[in-house]
Amino acid sequence: MSPLLLESASEFLPEPPPPYSTDRASVFYRAVKEVFNIQQNLTERQRETARFWDDNSFVIEHAGHMMFGNKKITPGGHWMGIASIAAKQSNNDEVKTALTYALIATALYDAIHFVLANQIQMVIRTAYNSN
């Protein structure tokens, strides 16, 4: 599988994550603590924003003692939906709208290729460095 627009997934290699640590002074611990503290005090707007960008395609919802599965949009579908909204708001014709969808689909394809290739490389580097 080759990317369509990128030369290769190695164009955007991420930095490895900080190593797991329970040391309160570590980069890992401070980052996790920051996320924890933020989520403990979310404003209603932050909750709405989080719900909007939550692309988990299957979420268990709780209402009192009842739980139910809620199927939601996937990340790719989310971006296609945003393109649809933008096309309608700007009154694009069919050709410009089709081009927009094609460019987004191509970018999503390359992004998936990039993520999978880099995850595989990260696993290999992590396994190699831990031996």
WOKAKA-V194034 format. One record per backbone hydrogen bond with DSSP energy under -1.0 kcal/mol. NH is the residue of the N-H (numbers start at 1). CO is the residue of the C=O. Records with the same first field share a line. If there is no record, write none. Layout:
NH: CO ; CO
//
This chain:
11: 8
12: 9
26: 23
30: 26
31: 27
32: 28
33: 29
34: 30
35: 31
36: 32
37: 33
38: 34
39: 35
40: 36
41: 38
47: 43
48: 44
49: 45
50: 46
51: 47
52: 48
53: 49
55: 53
59: 70
61: 68
63: 66
66: 63
68: 61
70: 59
72: 57
78: 74
79: 75
80: 76
81: 77
82: 78
83: 79
84: 80
85: 81
86: 82
87: 83
88: 84
89: 85
90: 86
92: 87
97: 93
98: 94
99: 95
100: 96
101: 97
102: 98
103: 99
104: 100
105: 101
106: 102
107: 103
108: 104
109: 105
110: 106
111: 107
112: 108
113: 109
114: 110
115: 111
116: 112
117: 113
118: 114
119: 115
120: 116
121: 117
122: 118
123: 119
124: 120
125: 121
126: 122
127: 123
128: 124
129: 125
130: 126
//
